[in-house]
Amino acid sequence: MDALNAVLAHKLGLTPPEPDPDAQGPAPTPMRQMRRALGRAADKAVGLSASVLGIAEENLEAEALIESGPEDWVVIGLRDGSNPGLTGLFLINPALRSALVEMQTMGNLLAASEDERKVTRTDAVLAVPFASQLLRELADVGFGAGVLDPAAYDMGPMDDLRTAGLVMTPGLYRSWRISVQLGGSERQGEMLIAMRPDVTTPIAAHDTAPEWSMALRGAVEEAPADLEAVLARMVLPMSKIEEFEVGQVLQLAGTTVGSVSLVGPGGQKVAMARLGQVAGKRAVRVEVETIELQDDTPRAAPLPELEIPPVDGLIDSGAA
């Protein structure tokens, strides 16, 4: 028998061989990394004992992540600074939310409630210390090494998942849904972490494009472009416009929150958008890009142009 029994070695006064410092064991799994990070983060942030019960990993596009995301959870937006929009999400279900709030307000866990109250923005603010600490602990244990850096994200509370979707950076996201046991009791919670991996790739060695061309392209892509969000345009007689009063309501027939057009400086329609809000401010979400298709079918000869005399007293209110 080649293996050394530790008990017998102790009784015989023998010292077991020291492990080889250069020997490399199996790489830690995401489950093992999450277990180490979660226990430390929950204890440091709110003094809560927590352990991982299970973890499920999935890759989703940004739109699918928002559409399939759980409703009525705490929503914290993550941003790594590489894009103006969000590049990650940290979601916490009501059960875990309640545990975090109880530990910060009461100092201990209360009896589990069958009906969880609705999530508020205050809950999201109180959950940020735990979420921030967990991302730092995940970075320390090498979670996502080589693909993403959990510690590189700034975070802030969001009103809901739909609001977060308005400012999500498009692309593929890696998400982890983690079930958690709370306080060594039967109470359980869940959280979902989604982060956009680093998609930057170096230019291939065989690419012989001149450096000035690449610099010019980068400068043009970073140039500012003004867009106008147009909900509706209408033509009215001058007499009607002169009768306008403060608080008067104009009927916009056929216009909905999804009828917004994004128009460039030259009046060219760039895309269709939907009216919404982010953090109490008006916003639009791009939904349909405008793509002009070439029609190869033969067309009839154009009709002769007619000269229409101008009508006095009419103006285009949209162009004013």
N, C-alpha and C positions, 0 to 999 in steps of 0.2 A: 504494500500500500504506500504510494508515493505521497499522498496528501497528509499533512501534519494536523493531528487533532489538537485543537486549542486547549481543551481541558486537560488532556494527558500531558501536553507540553508544559502547562502551568504546574502540574503536580510533580513533574520530573525536573523542574527548574530550567527547562529549555526555553529559548527565545525564538518565537516564530520569525521566519525570514521577512525582512522589510520589503514592502512593495517596490517594484521598479518605477522610479519617477518618470522614466521615459516611456513607459508602457501607456498606451492610449486605450481607454475603455470605449464602449459604445457611445455614440453621440446622444445627448439627452433629448428625449421626445418633447413635443409641445405640451403634452399632458404633464410631464414631470416638471418642465419649466414653469408652467402655469401654477402648479401646486405650490412650488417654492415661492413664487412671486406673490400669489394671492394671500397666503398666510401672513407674510411680512407686511404687505400693503394694508390689509384690514387692521392689523394690530397697531401699526405706526400711525395710520390716519385717524382711526376712530376708536381704537382699543377693542376691536371686535375679533372674536375667534371665528375663522372661516376656513373651509376646506373645499377642494374641487371634487365634485361627484362625477362629472363627465364633461367632455368637450367635443364639439362637432365642427369641422372645418369645411368651408365652401368658398368657391370663387364665383363672384357675381359682378355683372356690369352695374354701373351706378344707378341706372333707371330701375333695374330689377331689384337692387338692394332696397330702394325706397318703396317700390310697389309691394314687395313681399315682406317688408319690415313689420315688426309687431307694433300695434297701436297702443296708446295709453301707457307708454314707457317713458322714463326720463331720457331726454335726448341731449347729448353733449356733442358739439361739433369739434372736429380736430382739423388743424391746418399746419402743414409743415413749412410753409413759406415759399415753396416752389411754384405755387399757383395762387391766384387771388381768391379762389373759392376754397371750399372745404375739401380735404383729401382724406378724411376719415370720420368715423362715427363711434361713439361710446354710448350704448343704450343699456338702461337698467330697469328691470321690471318692478312693479309696485311692491312686491314682497321684500326684495333686497333694498329698495328705496326706503321702506319703512324701518328696516333694521338700521340703516345708516343714520336716519333722522333720529331714531330713538337713542342711539348711542351718543349722539352729539347734543341732544337736548335733555335726556333723562339719565344718561350714564349707564344704562343697562337695557336689555331687551324686555319688552312687555309681552303679555300673552298674545298669541297669534290671533288675528282677526279674520273672520270669514269673508267680510266685505272690505276690500281695500278702497280707500278714498281715491279720488281723481288726482292724477299727478299735476303739480303746479310748477311754475318757474322757480319758486323758492326751493323746491325739492332738488331741481337741477343744480342750483347754486350750492346747496349743501352736499351734493354728491361729487362736486368737482375735486375736493381734496383727496378723496379716495381714488377717483379715476386717475388723477395726476400721479399719485404715489404708485399705483399699480403699473402704469406705463414706465415709470422709472425703474421699478423692480424688474419688470419684464426685460428692459434693456440690460440690466445688470446680469441677468442669467442667460443672455444671448438669444432671447426670443426673436425669431425672424432675422437672424444675423445674415448679412450678405444680400438681403432683399429689402428690408425696411428697418428703420430705427424708431422704436416706440418712444424713446425719450426726446425725439426731435419735434414733437408736436406741441403747438399751443392749443388751448381748448377754451371753450366758452359755452354757456347754456343756450339752448335753442327752445323756441316755443313748442314745436312739434316736428314730427318726421317730414311732413310736407314742406314746411318752411325750410328745413335743412336741404331738401331736395332741390329747391330753387337755386341754391348756391353750391351744389355739389360739382366737383370737377369730373367731367366724363372720363370713362376708362374702366378697367377691370380692378375690382377690389377683392382682397382676401379677407374673409370674415371668420370669426370664431364665436360660436355660441356656447357659453359655459354655464353649467348648472352648479350651484353652490349650496353647501350646508352651512347653516348659520348658528354660531354660539354653542356648538356641540349638542344642539337639540334637534327636534324634528322639523324645525323651520328651514325652508329652502327658498332660494331665490335664483334668478337668472340674469345674465348680462350678455350683451353682444358687442364685440369689438370688430370693427372693419377698418382696414387701412389700405391705401393705394400703394402697391410696391413701386420701387424705383424703376421707371421705364426708360431712363436715359441710356443710350447705347453709343459707344464711340464710333466715329466715321471709319468705314472699312479702309484697309491699307491701299486697296486698288482704286479708291476714289480719287481722281485727279482734278477735281473741280478747283478752280483758283480760289485762294483765300479771300481775295477782295470780293468775289461773287458771293461767298458764304456770309461775309460780313455785311454786304449790302442787303442780302435777303433777311438777315437777322434784324438789321436796322429798320427795314420796311415793316416787318411783322410786329415790331415794337412801337411803330408810329401810332399816335392816337387817332381814333376815328369816331366822329360824333354821329350818334344815331338818335332819331326821334321816334318815340312810341306814339303812334296815332291810333286812337280808339275809333274815331269816326270822322268823316268829312261831310259837310252839308252846304247847300247853296240857299241863301235866303235873300229876299228883297231888302233894300236899304231901309225901307219903312219899318219892317219887322225888327231889324237890328236896333234902330233908334228907339224902339219901344221896350228894349231890354230893361229889366229891373233886378235889383239884388235879390237873390233867392228864387228867381224864376227857374222853372224846370223845363228843359227841352227834351222832347221825345226823340230818341234815337232808334228808329225802327230797325229791327233785325240785328241790333248790336248786343253782344254779350261780352263777358269777361275774357272769352277766348277769341275775340275779334281784333286783338291788337296787332298792328302792323309795325315792324321796325323798318324805318326808312332812312336811307343814307343821305349825305349832303346834296346829292344831285337829284333827289326825289325818287331814287330807285328803291324798290321794295327788296329788303334783304332777307327777312324771315317773318313768320307769324309767331305770335307770342300770346301768353295768357296773363291777365292782370292778377297780381297778388300783393303780398307784403312780406317784409323781412324786418324783424325787430321794430315793428311799428311804422316802418317806412314803406312807401309804395315801391313795388318791384314788378318785373315781368319775367316770365319763364319762357325761354325759346322752345317751341314745340315742333314747328314745321319749317324746314328750310325751303326757300324759293329756288327751284331748279327749272331752268328753261330747256325744254326738249325740242329737238328738231323734228318737224313733221315732214316725212318724205312723200306723203300722199299728194297727188296733184290737186291744185287749187283752182277754183274758177277765176276767170278774169276779173280784176277789181272794178267796182262800180265807179263811174265818174264822180269826182268830188263836187260837192255842192257848196256854194258860198252862202253862209248864214250871216246875216247882218247882226252886228252887236246889239244887245238889249240894254238900254240904259236902266240903271237902278239895281242891277244884279251884281253881286260880288261873290267870289269864292271865299267863304269864311275860313276854310282850311289854309288858304294861301296868304291870308292877311297876317 
